């Protein structure tokens, strides 16, 4: 039993090997990102877009704000927030999605209408009664077996 591992030891591979798929190929997954495009914390957005693209996820980006920027106050801090359209366009391009600009609420409403026609919700029913019937049969067999053990009779 070893409590630690040497620093030069190979990392464990607990996860199964990942097989990339073509960007935008997974029709059941999409992300709608509303942002000014500027990174303030977290992973690199371009690298995150590449990872999403490898999984077939499309990221539709919606740019909010102005290129000139505005001073924004948050929790006692002030900072200038500028629209970084290049990053947002790159994210959308990498994932085979689209970039939209929302200058006001009316633009945003139109964008959501457009996206509503591109992203289709498909309802799919899955029959689960067989699972419950199977579970009931297993429980009935278990009840019969326990009855035989305790009382030496089924009923």
DSSP file (Angstrom, degrees, kcal/mol; ACC not computed):
  #  RESIDUE AA STRUCTURE BP1 BP2  ACC     N-H-->O    O-->H-N    N-H-->O    O-->H-N    TCO  KAPPA ALPHA  PHI   PSI    X-CA   Y-CA   Z-CA
    1    1 A X              0   0    0      0, 0.0     2,-0.5     0, 0.0     0, 0.0   0.000 360.0 360.0 360.0 127.2    0.0    0.0    0.0
    2    2 A X        -     0   0    0      1,-0.1     3,-0.0     0, 0.0     0, 0.0  -0.964 360.0-164.7-119.8 125.7    1.5    3.3   -1.1
    3    3 A X  S    S+     0   0    0     -2,-0.5     2,-0.2     2,-0.0    -1,-0.1   0.847  74.5  20.6 -79.0 -34.4    0.1    6.6    0.3
    4    4 A X  S    S-     0   0    0      0, 0.0     2,-0.4     0, 0.0     0, 0.0  -0.720  72.0-128.1-126.5 175.6    1.7    8.9   -2.2
    5    5 A X        -     0   0    0     -2,-0.2    -2,-0.0     4,-0.1     0, 0.0  -0.964  31.7-101.3-127.0 145.6    3.1    8.7   -5.7
    6    6 A X    >   -     0   0    0     -2,-0.4     3,-1.8     1,-0.1     0, 0.0  -0.283  32.6-118.3 -60.9 150.7    6.5    9.9   -6.9
    7    7 A X  T 3  S+     0   0    0      1,-0.3    -1,-0.1     0, 0.0    -2,-0.0   0.801 114.2  50.9 -62.6 -28.5    6.4   13.2   -8.8
    8    8 A X  T 3  S+     0   0    0      2,-0.1    -1,-0.3     3,-0.0    -2,-0.1   0.357  84.8 120.5 -92.3   8.0    7.7   11.5  -11.9
    9    9 A X  S <  S-     0   0    0     -3,-1.8     2,-0.2     1,-0.1    -4,-0.1  -0.372  73.5-102.5 -71.4 150.1    5.1    8.7  -11.8
   10   10 A X        -     0   0    0      1,-0.1    -1,-0.1    -2,-0.1     2,-0.1  -0.508  40.8-111.5 -69.9 136.9    2.8    8.3  -14.8
   11   11 A X        -     0   0    0     -2,-0.2     2,-0.1     1,-0.1    -1,-0.1  -0.395  35.7-104.0 -68.6 148.7   -0.7    9.7  -14.1
   12   12 A X        -     0   0    0      1,-0.1     2,-0.8    -2,-0.1     3,-0.2  -0.448  20.7-142.2 -71.8 143.9   -3.5    7.1  -13.8
   13   13 A X        +     0   0    0      1,-0.2     4,-0.1    -2,-0.1    -1,-0.1  -0.772  38.3 153.6-107.5  85.7   -5.8    6.8  -16.7
   14   14 A X        +     0   0    0     -2,-0.8     2,-0.2     2,-0.1    -1,-0.2   0.786  53.0  77.5 -80.8 -29.2   -9.2    6.2  -15.0
   15   15 A X  S    S-     0   0    0     -3,-0.2     3,-0.1     1,-0.1     2,-0.0  -0.550  89.2-108.9 -85.5 144.8  -11.3    7.7  -17.9
   16   16 A X        -     0   0    0     -2,-0.2    -1,-0.1     1,-0.1     2,-0.1  -0.350  49.4 -84.2 -66.9 154.8  -12.0    5.7  -21.0
   17   17 A X        -     0   0    0      1,-0.1     2,-0.4    -4,-0.1    -1,-0.1  -0.365  46.6-129.1 -62.6 134.2  -10.2    7.0  -24.1
   18   18 A X        -     0   0    0     -3,-0.1     2,-0.6    -2,-0.1    -1,-0.1  -0.689  14.2-156.5 -89.8 134.9  -12.1    9.8  -25.8
   19   19 A X        -     0   0    0     -2,-0.4    -2,-0.0    36,-0.0    -1,-0.0  -0.936  17.9-135.3-113.1 110.7  -12.9    9.6  -29.5
   20   20 A X        -     0   0    0     -2,-0.6     2,-0.3     1,-0.0    35,-0.2  -0.231  16.5-155.9 -62.2 151.0  -13.5   13.0  -31.1
   21   21 A X        -     0   0    0     33,-2.8    35,-0.4    32,-0.2     3,-0.1  -0.808  36.0 -76.3-119.7 164.8  -16.4   13.5  -33.5
   22   22 A X    >   -     0   0    0     -2,-0.3     3,-1.8     1,-0.1     4,-0.2  -0.331  60.7 -93.6 -61.4 142.4  -16.8   16.1  -36.3
   23   23 A X  T 3  S+     0   0    0      1,-0.3    -1,-0.1     2,-0.1    30,-0.1  -0.283 108.8  11.1 -56.7 137.3  -17.6   19.7  -35.0
   24   24 A X  T 3  S+     0   0    0     33,-0.2    -1,-0.3    28,-0.2    34,-0.1   0.543  92.5 118.5  74.6   7.6  -21.4   20.4  -34.9
   25   25 A X    <   +     0   0    0     -3,-1.8     2,-1.1    28,-0.3    -2,-0.1   0.664  49.6  83.5 -83.1 -15.6  -22.2   16.7  -35.6
   26   26 A X    >   -     0   0    0     30,-1.5     3,-1.5    -4,-0.2    32,-0.3  -0.743  56.3-176.5 -92.1  98.0  -24.1   16.2  -32.3
   27   27 A X  T 3  S+     0   0    0     -2,-1.1    -1,-0.2     1,-0.3    93,-0.2   0.679  76.8  62.7 -68.9 -17.0  -27.6   17.5  -33.1
   28   28 A X  T 3  S+     0   0    0     -3,-0.1     2,-0.4     1,-0.1    -1,-0.3   0.480  98.6  61.8 -89.6  -0.6  -28.8   16.9  -29.6
   29   29 A X    <   +     0   0    0     -3,-1.5    29,-1.2    27,-0.2     2,-0.3  -0.984  53.8 146.7-132.3 131.2  -26.4   19.3  -27.9
   30   30 A X  E     -a   58   0A   0     -2,-0.4     2,-0.4    27,-0.2    29,-0.2  -0.983  26.7-149.2-153.3 151.5  -26.0   23.1  -28.3
   31   31 A X  E     -a   59   0A   0     27,-2.8    29,-2.9    -2,-0.3     2,-0.6  -0.977   4.7-153.8-122.7 136.8  -25.0   26.0  -26.1
   32   32 A X  E     -a   60   0A   0     -2,-0.4     2,-0.6    27,-0.2    29,-0.2  -0.953  17.7-164.7-109.6 113.4  -26.2   29.5  -26.5
   33   33 A X  E     -a   61   0A   0     27,-3.1    29,-3.2    -2,-0.6     2,-0.6  -0.880   9.3-168.6-106.1 115.0  -23.6   31.8  -25.0
   34   34 A X  E     +a   62   0A   0     -2,-0.6     2,-0.3    27,-0.2    29,-0.2  -0.913  36.2 130.0-100.0 118.0  -24.5   35.5  -24.2
   35   35 A X  E     -a   63   0A   0     27,-2.3    29,-2.0    -2,-0.6    -2,-0.0  -0.980  69.0-122.1-159.8 163.9  -21.3   37.4  -23.5
   36   36 A X        -     0   0    0     -2,-0.3    48,-3.8    27,-0.2    52,-0.1   0.512  57.9-122.3 -88.1  -7.5  -19.2   40.4  -24.1
   37   37 A X        +     0   0    0      1,-0.3     2,-0.4    46,-0.2     8,-0.1   0.284  69.9 127.6  89.7 -11.1  -16.5   37.9  -25.2
   38   38 A X        -     0   0    0     44,-0.3     2,-0.5     1,-0.0    -1,-0.3  -0.652  56.4-133.1 -85.6 134.7  -13.9   39.1  -22.7
   39   39 A X        +     0   0    0     -2,-0.4     3,-0.1     1,-0.2     5,-0.0  -0.730  34.2 162.2 -85.6 125.4  -12.3   36.4  -20.5
   40   40 A X        -     0   0    0     -2,-0.5     2,-0.3     1,-0.4    -1,-0.2   0.648  67.4 -10.9-112.0 -27.2  -12.2   37.4  -16.8
   41   41 A X  S    S+     0   0    0      2,-0.1    -1,-0.4     0, 0.0     2,-0.1  -0.974  97.1  43.6-161.8 167.0  -11.6   34.0  -15.2
   42   42 A X  S    S-     0   0    0     -2,-0.3     3,-0.1    -3,-0.1    -3,-0.0  -0.327  90.7 -16.5  88.0-169.7  -11.7   30.4  -16.0
   43   43 A X  S    S-     0   0    0      1,-0.1     2,-0.3    -2,-0.1    -2,-0.1  -0.161  81.5 -81.3 -70.6 164.4  -10.3   28.4  -18.9
   44   44 A X     >  -     0   0    0      1,-0.1     4,-2.4    -5,-0.0     5,-0.2  -0.490  37.7-140.3 -63.1 125.7   -9.3   29.8  -22.3
   45   45 A X  H  > S+     0   0    0     -2,-0.3     4,-2.1     1,-0.2    -1,-0.1   0.836 100.1  52.4 -62.5 -33.3  -12.5   30.3  -24.3
   46   46 A X  H  > S+     0   0    0      2,-0.2     4,-2.0     1,-0.2    -1,-0.2   0.912 111.0  46.8 -69.0 -41.6  -10.9   29.1  -27.5
   47   47 A X  H  > S+     0   0    0      2,-0.2     4,-2.1     1,-0.2    -2,-0.2   0.898 111.7  51.4 -65.7 -39.8   -9.6   26.0  -25.9
   48   48 A X  H  X S+     0   0    0     -4,-2.4     4,-2.2     1,-0.2    -2,-0.2   0.890 108.9  51.5 -63.3 -38.5  -13.0   25.4  -24.3
   49   49 A X  H  X S+     0   0    0     -4,-2.1     4,-2.7     2,-0.2    -2,-0.2   0.889 107.9  52.3 -65.0 -38.9  -14.6   25.8  -27.8
   50   50 A X  H  X S+     0   0    0     -4,-2.0     4,-2.1     2,-0.2    -2,-0.2   0.909 109.4  49.2 -63.0 -41.5  -12.2   23.2  -29.2
   51   51 A X  H  X S+     0   0    0     -4,-2.1     4,-0.8     2,-0.2    -2,-0.2   0.905 112.2  47.9 -65.1 -40.7  -13.1   20.7  -26.5
   52   52 A X  H ><>S+     0   0    0     -4,-2.2     5,-2.4     1,-0.2     3,-0.8   0.913 110.1  52.8 -64.5 -41.5  -16.8   21.3  -27.2
   53   53 A X  H ><5S+     0   0    0     -4,-2.7     3,-1.6     1,-0.3   -28,-0.3   0.876 102.9  57.8 -62.4 -38.1  -16.2   20.9  -31.0
   54   54 A X  H 3<5S+     0   0    0     -4,-2.1   -33,-2.8     1,-0.3    -1,-0.3   0.750 108.4  47.6 -63.0 -22.9  -14.5   17.6  -30.4
   55   55 A X  T <<5S-     0   0    0     -3,-0.8    -1,-0.3    -4,-0.8    -2,-0.2   0.351 120.0-110.6 -99.2   4.2  -17.7   16.4  -28.7
   56   56 A X  T < 5 +     0   0    0     -3,-1.6   -30,-1.5   -35,-0.4     2,-0.4   0.582  67.8 147.3  80.6  10.1  -19.9   17.7  -31.6
   57   57 A X      < -     0   0    0     -5,-2.4     2,-0.4    -6,-0.2    -1,-0.3  -0.653  38.8-145.0 -84.0 131.2  -21.4   20.5  -29.5
   58   58 A X  E     -a   30   0A   0    -29,-1.2   -27,-2.8    -2,-0.4     2,-0.6  -0.773   6.4-156.6 -92.7 139.3  -22.3   23.7  -31.3
   59   59 A X  E     -a   31   0A   0     -2,-0.4     2,-0.5    32,-0.3    38,-0.2  -0.925   2.7-161.9-118.9 106.0  -21.9   27.0  -29.4
   60   60 A X  E     -a   32   0A   0    -29,-2.9   -27,-3.1    -2,-0.6     2,-0.4  -0.759  16.2-152.6 -83.1 124.9  -24.0   29.8  -30.7
   61   61 A X  E     -ab  33  99A   0     37,-1.9    39,-2.5    -2,-0.5     2,-0.5  -0.832  12.8-165.5-107.1 140.0  -22.6   33.1  -29.5
   62   62 A X  E     -ab  34 100A   0    -29,-3.2   -27,-2.3    -2,-0.4     2,-0.4  -0.973  16.1-143.1-123.5 113.9  -24.5   36.3  -28.9
   63   63 A X  E     -ab  35 101A   0     37,-3.3    39,-2.8    -2,-0.5     2,-0.4  -0.630  18.8-174.0 -80.6 129.4  -22.4   39.4  -28.4
   64   64 A X  E     + b   0 102A   0    -29,-2.0     2,-0.3    -2,-0.4    39,-0.1  -0.985  45.5  28.8-125.7 133.6  -23.7   41.9  -25.9
   65   65 A X  S    S-     0   0    0     37,-0.6     2,-0.3    -2,-0.4    17,-0.1  -0.746  85.4 -66.5 118.7-167.3  -22.2   45.3  -25.3
   66   66 A X        -     0   0    0     15,-0.3    17,-2.5    -2,-0.3     4,-0.1  -0.892  26.2-126.1-125.3 155.5  -20.3   47.8  -27.4
   67   67 A X  S    S+     0   0    0     -2,-0.3    -1,-0.1     1,-0.2     3,-0.0   0.856 114.1  53.9 -65.8 -34.8  -16.9   47.8  -29.1
   68   68 A X  S    S-     0   0    0      1,-0.1    -1,-0.2    14,-0.1    14,-0.1   0.837 105.9-146.9 -68.3 -32.4  -16.1   51.1  -27.3
   69   69 A X        -     0   0    0     11,-0.0     2,-0.3     2,-0.0    13,-0.2   0.000   5.5-118.1  87.2 165.8  -17.0   49.5  -23.9
   70   70 A X  E     -C   81   0B   0     11,-1.9    11,-3.1    -4,-0.1     2,-0.6  -0.960  23.4-107.3-139.0 155.0  -18.5   50.9  -20.8
   71   71 A X  E     -C   80   0B   0     -2,-0.3     2,-0.4     9,-0.2     9,-0.2  -0.770  40.8-167.0 -85.1 124.0  -17.4   51.2  -17.2
   72   72 A X  E     -C   79   0B   0      7,-3.6     7,-2.3    -2,-0.6     2,-0.4  -0.923  10.7-147.1-116.9 136.2  -19.2   48.6  -15.1
   73   73 A X  E     +C   78   0B   0     -2,-0.4     2,-0.3     5,-0.2     5,-0.2  -0.864  21.6 169.4-102.6 136.1  -19.4   48.5  -11.4
   74   74 A X  E >   -C   77   0B   0      3,-3.2     3,-2.0    -2,-0.4    -2,-0.0  -0.920  66.8 -22.0-149.7 119.7  -19.6   45.1   -9.6
   75   75 A X  T 3  S-     0   0    0     -2,-0.3     3,-0.1     1,-0.3    -2,-0.0   0.867 128.2 -45.9  49.9  45.6  -19.2   44.5   -5.9
   76   76 A X  T 3  S+     0   0    0      1,-0.3     2,-0.3     0, 0.0    -1,-0.3   0.408 119.2 107.1  83.2  -2.3  -17.3   47.7   -5.3
   77   77 A X  E <   -C   74   0B   0     -3,-2.0    -3,-3.2     2,-0.0     2,-0.4  -0.839  53.2-154.5-108.7 146.0  -15.0   47.2   -8.3
   78   78 A X  E     +C   73   0B   0     -2,-0.3     2,-0.3    -5,-0.2    -5,-0.2  -0.959  20.9 161.0-118.5 139.4  -15.1   49.1  -11.5
   79   79 A X  E     -C   72   0B   0     -7,-2.3    -7,-3.6    -2,-0.4     2,-0.6  -0.987  40.2-108.4-151.4 158.2  -13.8   47.8  -14.8
   80   80 A X  E     -C   71   0B   0     -2,-0.3     2,-0.6    -9,-0.2    -9,-0.2  -0.795  29.6-160.5 -92.1 123.2  -14.2   48.6  -18.5
   81   81 A X  E     -C   70   0B   0    -11,-3.1   -11,-1.9    -2,-0.6     2,-0.3  -0.917  12.6-179.2-106.6 121.3  -16.2   45.9  -20.4
   82   82 A X        -     0   0    0     -2,-0.6     2,-0.5   -13,-0.2   -44,-0.3  -0.901  32.9-109.0-119.3 148.5  -15.7   45.8  -24.1
   83   83 A X        -     0   0    0    -17,-2.5     2,-0.9    -2,-0.3   -46,-0.2  -0.646  25.1-162.1 -75.6 122.6  -17.3   43.6  -26.7
   84   84 A X     >  +     0   0    0    -48,-3.8     4,-1.6    -2,-0.5     3,-0.3  -0.756  17.2 170.0-106.4  82.7  -14.7   41.2  -28.1
   85   85 A X  H  > S+     0   0    0     -2,-0.9     4,-3.0     1,-0.2     5,-0.3   0.829  70.6  62.7 -65.5 -32.5  -16.5   40.1  -31.3
   86   86 A X  H  > S+     0   0    0      1,-0.2     4,-2.3     2,-0.2    -1,-0.2   0.919 105.1  45.7 -61.5 -43.5  -13.4   38.3  -32.6
   87   87 A X  H  > S+     0   0    0     -3,-0.3     4,-2.4     2,-0.2    -1,-0.2   0.930 114.4  48.0 -64.8 -44.4  -13.4   35.8  -29.8
   88   88 A X  H  X S+     0   0    0     -4,-1.6     4,-2.2     1,-0.2    -2,-0.2   0.891 112.5  48.6 -64.8 -39.4  -17.1   35.2  -30.0
   89   89 A X  H  X S+     0   0    0     -4,-3.0     4,-2.6     2,-0.2    -1,-0.2   0.887 111.0  51.5 -66.0 -38.2  -16.9   34.7  -33.8
   90   90 A X  H  X S+     0   0    0     -4,-2.3     4,-2.8    -5,-0.3    -2,-0.2   0.916 108.9  50.2 -65.0 -42.9  -14.0   32.3  -33.3
   91   91 A X  H  X S+     0   0    0     -4,-2.4     4,-1.6     1,-0.2   -32,-0.3   0.940 113.7  45.1 -60.1 -47.7  -15.9   30.2  -30.7
   92   92 A X  H  <>S+     0   0    0     -4,-2.2     5,-3.3     1,-0.2     4,-0.2   0.903 114.5  49.3 -63.5 -41.0  -18.9   30.0  -33.1
   93   93 A X  H ><5S+     0   0    0     -4,-2.6     3,-1.2     1,-0.2    -2,-0.2   0.907 107.8  52.5 -65.7 -42.9  -16.7   29.2  -36.0
   94   94 A X  H 3<5S+     0   0    0     -4,-2.8    -1,-0.2     1,-0.3    -2,-0.2   0.869 115.1  42.0 -60.8 -37.3  -14.8   26.4  -34.3
   95   95 A X  T 3<5S-     0   0    0     -4,-1.6    -1,-0.3    -5,-0.2    -2,-0.2   0.310 114.0-114.1 -96.4   8.8  -18.0   24.7  -33.2
   96   96 A X  T < 5S+     0   0    0     -3,-1.2    -3,-0.2    -4,-0.2     2,-0.1   0.876  79.6 115.0  61.2  40.8  -19.7   25.2  -36.6
   97   97 A X      < -     0   0    0     -5,-3.3     2,-0.3   -38,-0.2    -1,-0.2  -0.307  63.5 -95.7-117.0-156.7  -22.4   27.5  -35.1
   98   98 A X        -     0   0    0     -2,-0.1   -37,-1.9    -3,-0.1     2,-0.4  -0.913  16.3-135.0-130.4 155.5  -23.2   31.2  -35.7
   99   99 A X  E     -b   61   0A   0     -2,-0.3     2,-0.3   -39,-0.2   -37,-0.2  -0.897  23.0-174.4-105.9 138.9  -22.4   34.5  -34.1
  100  100 A X  E     -b   62   0A   0    -39,-2.5   -37,-3.3    -2,-0.4     2,-0.5  -0.952  16.3-141.4-128.9 151.0  -25.1   37.1  -33.5
  101  101 A X  E     -b   63   0A   0     -2,-0.3     2,-0.6   -39,-0.2   -37,-0.2  -0.963  10.1-165.6-113.7 129.1  -24.9   40.7  -32.2
  102  102 A X  E     +b   64   0A   0    -39,-2.8   -37,-0.6    -2,-0.5     3,-0.1  -0.899  15.1 169.1-115.0 101.2  -27.6   42.0  -29.8
  103  103 A X  S    S-     0   0    0     -2,-0.6     2,-0.3   -39,-0.1    -1,-0.1   0.729  71.1  -0.9 -81.3 -22.9  -27.5   45.7  -29.5
  104  104 A X  S  > S-     0   0    0      1,-0.0     4,-2.0   -40,-0.0     5,-0.1  -0.896  86.3 -84.2-153.9-179.0  -30.8   45.9  -27.7
  105  105 A X  H  > S+     0   0    0     -2,-0.3     4,-2.2     1,-0.2     5,-0.1   0.855 123.3  55.3 -65.0 -35.8  -33.7   43.8  -26.4
  106  106 A X  H  > S+     0   0    0      2,-0.2     4,-2.1     1,-0.2    -1,-0.2   0.908 107.9  49.4 -64.7 -40.8  -35.4   43.8  -29.8
  107  107 A X  H  > S+     0   0    0      1,-0.2     4,-2.4     2,-0.2    -2,-0.2   0.915 110.2  51.2 -61.3 -42.6  -32.3   42.4  -31.4
  108  108 A X  H  X S+     0   0    0     -4,-2.0     4,-2.3     1,-0.2    -2,-0.2   0.894 108.0  52.0 -63.3 -39.8  -32.1   39.7  -28.7
  109  109 A X  H  X S+     0   0    0     -4,-2.2     4,-1.8     1,-0.2    -1,-0.2   0.917 110.4  48.3 -62.0 -43.7  -35.7   38.7  -29.3
  110  110 A X  H  X S+     0   0    0     -4,-2.1     4,-2.4     2,-0.2    -2,-0.2   0.891 109.7  53.2 -63.7 -39.4  -35.1   38.3  -33.0
  111  111 A X  H  X S+     0   0    0     -4,-2.4     4,-3.0     1,-0.2     5,-0.2   0.926 108.2  49.3 -62.0 -44.9  -32.0   36.2  -32.4
  112  112 A X  H  X S+     0   0    0     -4,-2.3     4,-2.1     1,-0.2    -1,-0.2   0.856 109.7  51.9 -65.8 -33.3  -33.9   33.9  -30.1
  113  113 A X  H  X S+     0   0    0     -4,-1.8     4,-1.1     2,-0.2    -1,-0.2   0.924 111.6  47.2 -65.2 -42.9  -36.6   33.5  -32.8
  114  114 A X  H >X S+     0   0    0     -4,-2.4     4,-1.0     1,-0.2     3,-0.6   0.929 113.5  47.2 -62.7 -45.8  -33.9   32.7  -35.3
  115  115 A X  H 3X S+     0   0    0     -4,-3.0     4,-3.1     1,-0.2     3,-0.3   0.847 104.2  62.6 -65.8 -32.7  -32.2   30.2  -33.0
  116  116 A X  H 3< S+     0   0    0     -4,-2.1    -1,-0.2     1,-0.2    -2,-0.2   0.820 104.6  47.2 -61.4 -30.5  -35.6   28.7  -32.2
  117  117 A X  H << S+     0   0    0     -4,-1.1    -1,-0.2    -3,-0.6    -2,-0.2   0.724 116.1  44.7 -82.4 -20.9  -35.9   27.7  -35.9
  118  118 A X  H  < S+     0   0    0     -4,-1.0     2,-0.8    -3,-0.3    -2,-0.2   0.830 108.8  56.9 -88.8 -36.3  -32.4   26.2  -35.9
  119  119 A X  S  < S-     0   0    0     -4,-3.1     2,-0.5    -5,-0.1    -1,-0.2  -0.867  76.0-165.6-101.8 111.0  -32.5   24.3  -32.6
  120  120 A X        -     0   0    0     -2,-0.8     2,-0.6   -93,-0.2    -3,-0.1  -0.838  14.1-140.7-104.6 128.8  -35.4   21.9  -32.7
  121  121 A X        -     0   0    0     -2,-0.5     2,-0.6    -5,-0.2   -93,-0.0  -0.774  18.8-163.6 -86.3 121.3  -36.7   20.2  -29.6
  122  122 A X        -     0   0    0     -2,-0.6     2,-0.4   -94,-0.0    -2,-0.0  -0.929   8.4-146.3-109.9 120.5  -37.6   16.6  -30.4
  123  123 A X        -     0   0    0     -2,-0.6     2,-0.4     2,-0.0    -2,-0.0  -0.703  17.8-173.2 -84.7 133.7  -39.8   14.8  -27.9
  124  124 A X        -     0   0    0     -2,-0.4     2,-0.4     2,-0.0    -2,-0.0  -0.985  12.0-148.6-132.0 122.6  -39.0   11.2  -27.6
  125  125 A X        -     0   0    0     -2,-0.4     2,-0.5     2,-0.0    -2,-0.0  -0.726   8.8-161.5 -92.0 138.8  -41.1    8.7  -25.6
  126  126 A X        -     0   0    0     -2,-0.4     2,-0.5     0, 0.0    -2,-0.0  -0.980  16.8-132.4-121.9 123.2  -39.4    5.8  -24.0
  127  127 A X        +     0   0    0     -2,-0.5     4,-0.1     1,-0.1     3,-0.0  -0.609  32.4 165.8 -75.9 122.8  -41.4    2.8  -22.9
  128  128 A X    >>  +     0   0    0     -2,-0.5     4,-1.5     2,-0.1     3,-0.6   0.362  47.6  97.7-119.6   2.3  -40.5    1.8  -19.3
  129  129 A X  H 3> S+     0   0    0      1,-0.2     4,-2.6     2,-0.2     5,-0.2   0.848  80.1  60.3 -63.5 -31.3  -43.3   -0.5  -18.3
  130  130 A X  H 3> S+     0   0    0      1,-0.2     4,-2.5     2,-0.2    -1,-0.2   0.870 102.2  53.3 -62.9 -35.2  -41.2   -3.5  -19.2
  131  131 A X  H <> S+     0   0    0     -3,-0.6     4,-2.3     2,-0.2    -1,-0.2   0.925 111.2  44.7 -64.2 -44.0  -38.6   -2.4  -16.6
  132  132 A X  H  X S+     0   0    0     -4,-1.5     4,-2.4     2,-0.2    -2,-0.2   0.889 113.0  51.1 -68.3 -38.5  -41.3   -2.2  -13.9
  133  133 A X  H  X S+     0   0    0     -4,-2.6     4,-2.2     2,-0.2    -2,-0.2   0.906 111.2  48.7 -64.0 -41.3  -42.7   -5.6  -14.9
  134  134 A X  H  X S+     0   0    0     -4,-2.5     4,-2.3     2,-0.2    -2,-0.2   0.913 111.4  49.0 -63.6 -43.0  -39.3   -7.2  -14.8
  135  135 A X  H  X S+     0   0    0     -4,-2.3     4,-2.3     1,-0.2    -2,-0.2   0.894 110.7  51.2 -63.9 -39.6  -38.6   -5.7  -11.4
  136  136 A X  H  X S+     0   0    0     -4,-2.4     4,-2.4     2,-0.2    -1,-0.2   0.894 109.3  50.6 -64.1 -40.3  -42.0   -6.9  -10.1
  137  137 A X  H  X S+     0   0    0     -4,-2.2     4,-2.4     2,-0.2    -2,-0.2   0.912 110.3  49.2 -64.3 -42.5  -41.2  -10.4  -11.4
  138  138 A X  H  X S+     0   0    0     -4,-2.3     4,-2.3     1,-0.2    -2,-0.2   0.914 112.3  48.2 -62.8 -42.8  -37.9  -10.5   -9.6
  139  139 A X  H  X S+     0   0    0     -4,-2.3     4,-2.5     2,-0.2    -2,-0.2   0.887 110.3  51.9 -65.6 -38.5  -39.6   -9.3   -6.4
  140  140 A X  H  X S+     0   0    0     -4,-2.4     4,-2.4     2,-0.2    -2,-0.2   0.913 110.9  47.6 -63.9 -42.5  -42.3  -12.0   -6.7
  141  141 A X  H  X S+     0   0    0     -4,-2.4     4,-2.5     2,-0.2    -2,-0.2   0.907 112.1  49.8 -63.6 -41.2  -39.6  -14.7   -7.2
  142  142 A X  H  X S+     0   0    0     -4,-2.3     4,-2.5     2,-0.2    -2,-0.2   0.902 110.2  50.6 -64.2 -40.5  -37.7  -13.3   -4.2
  143  143 A X  H  X S+     0   0    0     -4,-2.5     4,-2.2     2,-0.2    -2,-0.2   0.910 111.2  48.7 -63.8 -42.0  -40.9  -13.3   -2.1
  144  144 A X  H  X S+     0   0    0     -4,-2.4     4,-2.2     2,-0.2    -2,-0.2   0.913 111.5  49.3 -63.4 -42.6  -41.6  -16.9   -3.1
  145  145 A X  H  X S+     0   0    0     -4,-2.5     4,-2.0     1,-0.2    -2,-0.2   0.914 112.4  47.2 -64.3 -42.6  -38.1  -18.0   -2.2
  146  146 A X  H  X S+     0   0    0     -4,-2.5     4,-2.5     2,-0.2     5,-0.3   0.877 110.2  53.4 -66.2 -37.1  -38.2  -16.3    1.2
  147  147 A X  H  X>S+     0   0    0     -4,-2.2     4,-2.8     1,-0.2     6,-0.9   0.902 108.4  50.0 -63.5 -41.2  -41.6  -17.9    1.8
  148  148 A X  H  X5S+     0   0    0     -4,-2.2     4,-1.2     4,-0.2    -2,-0.2   0.900 112.4  48.1 -63.0 -40.5  -40.2  -21.3    1.1
  149  149 A X  H  <5S+     0   0    0     -4,-2.0    -2,-0.2    -5,-0.2    -1,-0.2   0.916 121.4  33.1 -67.2 -43.1  -37.3  -20.7    3.4
  150  150 A X  H  <5S+     0   0    0     -4,-2.5    -2,-0.2    -5,-0.1    -3,-0.2   0.909 137.1  16.0 -82.4 -43.9  -39.3  -19.4    6.3
  151  151 A X  H  <5S-     0   0    0     -4,-2.8    -3,-0.2     2,-0.3    -2,-0.2   0.456  90.1-124.8-114.3  -2.5  -42.6  -21.4    6.1
  152  152 A X  S  <<S+     0   0    0     -4,-1.2     2,-0.3    -5,-0.6    -4,-0.2   0.792  84.7  82.6  57.4  30.4  -41.7  -24.3    3.7
  153  153 A X  S    S-     0   0    0     -6,-0.9    -2,-0.3     1,-0.1    -1,-0.2  -0.978  74.7-134.9-154.4 157.6  -44.6  -23.3    1.5
  154  154 A X              0   0    0     -2,-0.3    -1,-0.1     1,-0.1    -7,-0.1   0.912 360.0 360.0 -82.6 -44.8  -45.2  -20.8   -1.3
  155  155 A X              0   0    0     -8,-0.1    -1,-0.1    -4,-0.1   -11,-0.0   0.383 360.0 360.0-117.7 360.0  -48.6  -19.4   -0.2
